[in-house]
Amino acid sequence: MRSTASITFLIALVASAGLTAPVRAFALHIGMVDNPGARKIHLKPMPLLGGLAIYFAFVLAVLYAARGTTDAQILSILAGATLMVLVGCLDDRGLLHHQVKLFLAMPCAATILWFAGIRAVFFSFILAGQIGVILDGLLTIIWITGIIAAFSILDHMDGLCAGVTAIAAGFFTIGSAITGQFLVCSLSAAVLGATVGFLIWNFNPAKIFMGDGGAMLLGFLIACLSLKIRLPATLGLSGSLIPVLILAVPVLDTALVSVSRSRRGLLPFTSPGKDHTAHRLSNLGLGARSSVLVLYAFGIAGGTLGVFLLRSATHPSRLLLPLGLAILAAAIILLENAPYDAPHRSR
């Protein structure tokens, strides 16, 4: 398992780092650039389509890891990833309304995974029979759609989305290795390698952006990993906290934006602005690069707690969930009082 995962990581890393240069040149050639504006922090046009390099690197690595097999779940993951890249690139080109992504494309990708058997298992612990299965199906659609949307709005500062994804994928790699899940370990390693390779070009000062195609792709892949990792039955419902801890940064940022914008009468996912966690940290005096590094540290802390919980031999305390919610609420309250630029009412 370790050798396959290591080679998968290296294939994705080298492919992503190598493909980003020609993708960047292609984006500049066809005019796929993100121009500066009031809602953005970059000062010159930046090439988009970096998500294509991540996508092809991931596909190459997965084809190696799954060589000789025709696993239906692998095919569903590749199909959903392809859909996310295509829809995201069309949005980057200005050819799609944002509601098409949120209410059609993202749930469609979630449905593909559900039919392939990649599903949430939460209500089945509580309710027996078809009711639990139906509720878990709804939770699957909501969770995957929510995580994709969270990563879509997380891509607002150099290196943030790619770095947070790499950290999460790294912890999913560790977690799946601990639980002996060979396929999930290789998939996680592929995501890790593809994002690290792209991060070489995307960290501050960025030379290329991943665009919505890349952000939606990464959100989809991370959501998939969070559902595929098998959690010990001894953890019970508390095991559901592990993916949430590993995804601490996008969970915090999405919660902050949702609460903050809702308080001001705005729709969280359709009113973009410089009011995200990283923006607020930067406005406190940290600057863009340090703000991203702080969020990296927060993601590492959350992932470390998640792995600690995964390795716990005893049933964790029931206080974990309320404690986590209390910490999240405190962070939102503190960050809501930090300076920010209010978003526009619509795109």
WOKAUR-V478271 format. One record per pair of residues at least 12 apart in sequence whose ideal C-beta (glycine too) atoms are under 8 Angstrom apart, sorted by sequence separation. I is the first residue (numbers start at 1). GAP is how many residues later the second one is. D is the distance in whole Angstrom. If there is no record, write none. Layout:
I/GAP/D ; I/GAP/D
//
This chain:
33/12/4 ; 34/12/5 ; 62/12/7 ; 123/12/4 ; 124/12/6 ; 172/12/7 ; 173/12/6 ; 176/12/6 ; 198/12/7 ; 279/12/8 ; 33/13/6 ; 34/13/8 ; 87/13/7 ; 88/13/8 ; 122/13/8 ; 123/13/5 ; 229/13/8 ; 278/13/5 ; 281/13/6 ; 33/14/5 ; 34/14/6 ; 87/14/6 ; 122/14/6 ; 151/14/7 ; 229/14/7 ; 254/14/8 ; 261/14/7 ; 278/14/6 ; 281/14/7 ; 32/15/7 ; 33/15/6 ; 62/15/8 ; 121/15/6 ; 173/15/4 ; 260/15/6 ; 32/16/5 ; 62/16/7 ; 120/16/5 ; 123/16/7 ; 172/16/4 ; 173/16/5 ; 198/16/8 ; 227/16/8 ; 32/17/5 ; 119/17/6 ; 122/17/6 ; 226/17/4 ; 278/17/6 ; 87/18/4 ; 119/18/7 ; 170/18/8 ; 257/18/7 ; 277/18/7 ; 28/19/5 ; 59/19/7 ; 120/19/4 ; 169/19/5 ; 172/19/8 ; 173/19/6 ; 257/19/6 ; 27/20/4 ; 120/20/5 ; 169/20/8 ; 226/20/7 ; 256/20/7 ; 27/21/5 ; 84/21/7 ; 119/21/5 ; 226/21/7 ; 256/21/6 ; 27/22/4 ; 59/22/8 ; 83/22/6 ; 118/22/8 ; 169/22/4 ; 170/22/5 ; 24/23/5 ; 26/23/7 ; 27/23/8 ; 58/23/7 ; 114/23/6 ; 120/23/6 ; 169/23/4 ; 195/23/7 ; 253/23/6 ; 253/24/5 ; 24/25/8 ; 83/25/7 ; 84/25/6 ; 166/25/8 ; 222/25/7 ; 252/25/6 ; 253/25/8 ; 23/26/5 ; 24/26/7 ; 55/26/6 ; 83/26/5 ; 114/26/5 ; 165/26/7 ; 166/26/6 ; 169/26/6 ; 23/27/6 ; 55/27/8 ; 113/27/7 ; 114/27/7 ; 191/27/7 ; 249/28/8 ; 23/29/5 ; 80/29/4 ; 83/29/7 ; 166/29/4 ; 20/30/6 ; 23/30/5 ; 55/30/5 ; 80/30/8 ; 110/30/6 ; 111/30/7 ; 165/30/5 ; 166/30/5 ; 191/30/5 ; 110/31/5 ; 113/31/6 ; 191/31/7 ; 219/31/8 ; 80/32/5 ; 163/32/8 ; 19/33/8 ; 20/33/4 ; 52/33/7 ; 79/33/6 ; 80/33/6 ; 110/33/8 ; 162/33/5 ; 166/33/6 ; 19/34/4 ; 51/34/6 ; 107/34/6 ; 110/34/4 ; 187/34/8 ; 191/34/7 ; 109/35/7 ; 110/35/6 ; 76/36/5 ; 77/36/7 ; 162/36/5 ; 163/36/6 ; 16/37/5 ; 19/37/6 ; 51/37/6 ; 52/37/7 ; 76/37/6 ; 162/37/4 ; 187/37/8 ; 188/37/6 ; 15/38/8 ; 16/38/6 ; 19/38/6 ; 51/38/7 ; 106/38/7 ; 107/38/5 ; 187/38/6 ; 76/39/7 ; 77/39/8 ; 106/39/4 ; 109/39/7 ; 49/40/7 ; 76/40/3 ; 159/40/6 ; 162/40/5 ; 163/40/7 ; 15/41/7 ; 16/41/4 ; 75/41/8 ; 77/41/8 ; 162/41/8 ; 184/41/7 ; 187/41/7 ; 15/42/4 ; 76/42/7 ; 106/42/5 ; 49/43/7 ; 73/43/5 ; 102/43/7 ; 106/43/6 ; 159/43/5 ; 13/44/8 ; 48/44/5 ; 72/44/5 ; 73/44/6 ; 158/44/6 ; 159/44/4 ; 184/44/5 ; 12/45/5 ; 15/45/5 ; 72/45/8 ; 73/45/6 ; 158/45/6 ; 159/45/6 ; 183/45/8 ; 184/45/6 ; 11/46/8 ; 12/46/6 ; 15/46/7 ; 158/46/4 ; 184/46/8 ; 249/46/5 ; 252/46/7 ; 102/47/6 ; 157/47/8 ; 158/47/6 ; 159/47/7 ; 181/47/8 ; 12/48/7 ; 158/48/4 ; 162/48/7 ; 181/48/7 ; 11/49/6 ; 12/49/4 ; 161/49/7 ; 181/49/6 ; 249/49/6 ; 11/50/4 ; 172/50/8 ; 179/50/7 ; 248/50/6 ; 249/50/4 ; 101/51/7 ; 179/51/5 ; 248/51/6 ; 9/52/7 ; 162/52/8 ; 169/52/8 ; 179/52/8 ; 8/53/5 ; 11/53/6 ; 161/53/8 ; 165/53/5 ; 169/53/7 ; 172/53/5 ; 176/53/5 ; 179/53/7 ; 248/53/7 ; 249/53/7 ; 8/54/8 ; 155/54/7 ; 161/54/5 ; 168/54/5 ; 172/54/7 ; 175/54/6 ; 176/54/8 ; 248/54/3 ; 281/54/8 ; 284/54/6 ; 155/55/6 ; 247/55/7 ; 248/55/8 ; 280/55/5 ; 283/55/6 ; 284/55/7 ; 8/56/6 ; 155/56/8 ; 162/56/7 ; 165/56/8 ; 169/56/7 ; 246/56/6 ; 283/56/4 ; 7/57/7 ; 8/57/5 ; 155/57/7 ; 161/57/6 ; 165/57/6 ; 168/57/8 ; 172/57/6 ; 245/57/5 ; 246/57/5 ; 281/57/7 ; 283/57/6 ; 34/58/8 ; 245/58/7 ; 277/58/6 ; 280/58/4 ; 155/59/7 ; 280/59/7 ; 5/60/8 ; 32/60/7 ; 152/60/6 ; 155/60/4 ; 245/60/5 ; 246/60/5 ; 280/60/5 ; 4/61/6 ; 32/61/7 ; 154/61/7 ; 245/61/4 ; 279/61/6 ; 244/62/8 ; 279/62/7 ; 152/63/5 ; 243/63/7 ; 84/64/7 ; 88/64/8 ; 151/64/5 ; 152/64/5 ; 242/64/4 ; 245/64/7 ; 151/65/7 ; 241/65/7 ; 275/65/4 ; 274/66/6 ; 275/66/6 ; 151/67/5 ; 152/67/6 ; 175/67/7 ; 242/67/6 ; 273/67/8 ; 274/67/4 ; 275/67/6 ; 148/68/6 ; 151/68/3 ; 241/68/7 ; 242/68/6 ; 273/68/6 ; 275/68/6 ; 150/69/6 ; 273/69/6 ; 274/69/8 ; 149/70/7 ; 239/70/8 ; 273/70/2 ; 148/71/4 ; 151/71/7 ; 175/71/8 ; 238/71/7 ; 239/71/8 ; 272/71/6 ; 273/71/6 ; 147/72/5 ; 148/72/5 ; 260/72/8 ; 271/72/4 ; 272/72/7 ; 147/73/8 ; 255/73/6 ; 259/73/6 ; 271/73/6 ; 172/74/7 ; 235/74/7 ; 271/74/6 ; 147/75/6 ; 148/75/6 ; 171/75/5 ; 235/75/8 ; 256/75/8 ; 271/75/7 ; 272/75/7 ; 144/76/7 ; 147/76/4 ; 252/76/7 ; 256/76/5 ; 260/76/6 ; 270/76/6 ; 271/76/8 ; 235/77/7 ; 238/77/7 ; 251/77/7 ; 255/77/6 ; 259/77/7 ; 266/77/6 ; 270/77/6 ; 168/78/5 ; 232/78/7 ; 238/78/5 ; 264/78/7 ; 144/79/4 ; 147/79/7 ; 168/79/6 ; 231/79/7 ; 234/79/8 ; 236/79/6 ; 241/79/6 ; 245/79/8 ; 252/79/6 ; 256/79/5 ; 266/79/6 ; 143/80/7 ; 144/80/8 ; 234/80/8 ; 235/80/7 ; 238/80/8 ; 241/80/7 ; 244/80/7 ; 252/80/8 ; 256/80/7 ; 260/80/8 ; 234/81/6 ; 235/81/7 ; 167/82/8 ; 238/82/6 ; 261/82/7 ; 143/83/8 ; 144/83/8 ; 238/83/7 ; 241/83/7 ; 143/84/7 ; 204/84/6 ; 164/85/5 ; 204/85/5 ; 164/86/7 ; 140/87/7 ; 204/88/7 ; 154/95/7 ; 154/96/5 ; 150/97/8 ; 151/99/6 ; 154/99/6 ; 147/100/7 ; 150/100/4 ; 153/100/7 ; 154/100/8 ; 150/101/7 ; 153/101/7 ; 147/103/7 ; 150/103/7 ; 150/104/4 ; 153/104/7 ; 149/105/7 ; 118/106/6 ; 120/107/6 ; 119/108/7 ; 146/108/7 ; 74/109/8 ; 118/109/5 ; 77/110/7 ; 106/110/8 ; 118/110/6 ; 101/111/8 ; 105/111/8 ; 109/111/6 ; 113/111/6 ; 125/111/7 ; 126/111/8 ; 71/112/7 ; 125/112/6 ; 110/113/8 ; 113/114/7 ; 41/115/8 ; 101/115/7 ; 122/115/7 ; 41/116/7 ; 42/116/8 ; 153/116/7 ; 66/117/8 ; 152/117/8 ; 65/118/8 ; 122/118/6 ; 156/118/8 ; 160/118/6 ; 92/119/4 ; 153/119/7 ; 157/119/8 ; 66/120/8 ; 92/120/5 ; 149/120/6 ; 156/120/6 ; 65/121/4 ; 91/121/5 ; 92/121/6 ; 157/121/5 ; 65/122/7 ; 89/122/7 ; 91/122/8 ; 154/122/8 ; 156/122/7 ; 157/122/8 ; 88/123/6 ; 89/123/8 ; 153/123/7 ; 156/123/7 ; 62/124/8 ; 65/124/8 ; 88/124/4 ; 89/124/4 ; 61/125/8 ; 62/125/7 ; 65/125/7 ; 88/125/3 ; 157/125/8 ; 87/126/8 ; 88/126/7 ; 86/127/8 ; 88/127/7 ; 61/128/8 ; 62/128/5 ; 85/128/5 ; 88/128/4 ; 61/129/4 ; 84/129/7 ; 85/129/8 ; 87/129/7 ; 88/129/7 ; 163/129/7 ; 167/129/6 ; 178/129/7 ; 158/130/7 ; 85/131/7 ; 157/131/6 ; 158/131/8 ; 164/131/7 ; 168/131/7 ; 175/131/7 ; 179/131/7 ; 58/132/5 ; 61/132/6 ; 84/132/4 ; 85/132/5 ; 160/132/5 ; 163/132/8 ; 164/132/7 ; 167/132/4 ; 171/132/4 ; 175/132/6 ; 178/132/6 ; 57/133/8 ; 58/133/6 ; 61/133/7 ; 84/133/5 ; 159/133/5 ; 163/133/5 ; 167/133/6 ; 170/133/7 ; 171/133/8 ; 174/133/6 ; 178/133/6 ; 157/134/7 ; 158/134/7 ; 84/135/8 ; 157/135/6 ; 160/135/7 ; 164/135/5 ; 168/135/7 ; 171/135/6 ; 175/135/5 ; 57/136/7 ; 58/136/5 ; 81/136/6 ; 84/136/5 ; 163/136/8 ; 167/136/6 ; 171/136/6 ; 57/137/4 ; 55/139/8 ; 81/139/6 ; 54/140/5 ; 57/140/6 ; 80/140/6 ; 81/140/6 ; 53/141/8 ; 54/141/7 ; 57/141/8 ; 54/143/8 ; 53/144/8 ; 54/144/5 ; 77/144/8 ; 80/144/7 ; 53/145/6 ; 77/147/6 ; 50/148/6 ; 50/151/7 ; 50/152/6 ; 73/155/8 ; 54/156/7 ; 50/158/5 ; 55/158/8 ; 49/159/8 ; 50/159/6 ; 51/159/5 ; 55/159/8 ; 58/159/8 ; 46/160/7 ; 47/160/8 ; 48/160/8 ; 50/160/4 ; 51/160/5 ; 54/160/5 ; 46/161/8 ; 47/161/5 ; 48/161/5 ; 50/161/6 ; 51/161/8 ; 52/161/7 ; 46/162/7 ; 47/162/7 ; 48/162/8 ; 49/162/6 ; 51/162/4 ; 52/162/8 ; 55/162/6 ; 46/163/5 ; 48/163/4 ; 51/163/3 ; 54/163/6 ; 58/163/7 ; 42/164/8 ; 49/164/7 ; 50/164/5 ; 51/164/7 ; 54/164/7 ; 48/165/8 ; 51/165/8 ; 51/166/5 ; 51/167/8 ; 102/167/6 ; 5/168/7 ; 98/171/7 ; 99/171/8 ; 5/172/7 ; 98/172/6 ; 2/175/7 ; 34/175/6 ; 1/176/7 ; 5/177/8 ; 12/177/7 ; 16/177/7 ; 20/177/7 ; 24/177/7 ; 34/177/7 ; 4/178/7 ; 8/178/5 ; 12/178/5 ; 16/178/5 ; 20/178/6 ; 1/179/8 ; 11/179/8 ; 12/179/8 ; 14/179/8 ; 15/179/7 ; 16/179/7 ; 18/179/8 ; 32/179/8 ; 5/180/5 ; 9/180/4 ; 12/180/7 ; 13/180/4 ; 16/180/7 ; 17/180/4 ; 20/180/8 ; 21/180/8 ; 1/181/5 ; 4/181/8 ; 5/181/5 ; 8/181/5 ; 9/181/7 ; 12/181/3 ; 13/181/7 ; 16/181/3 ; 17/181/7 ; 20/181/5 ; 27/181/7 ; 4/182/6 ; 8/182/5 ; 11/182/7 ; 12/182/4 ; 15/182/7 ; 16/182/5 ; 5/183/8 ; 6/183/7 ; 9/183/6 ; 10/183/7 ; 13/183/6 ; 14/183/7 ; 17/183/5 ; 24/183/7 ; 1/184/6 ; 5/184/4 ; 9/184/4 ; 13/184/5 ; 17/184/8 ; 24/184/5 ; 1/185/8 ; 8/185/7 ; 12/185/7 ; 23/185/7 ; 20/188/6 ; 39/233/6 ; 41/233/7 ; 39/234/6 ; 39/235/6 ; 41/238/8 ; 41/247/7 ; 98/249/6 ; 39/302/8 ; 39/304/7 ; 39/305/7
//
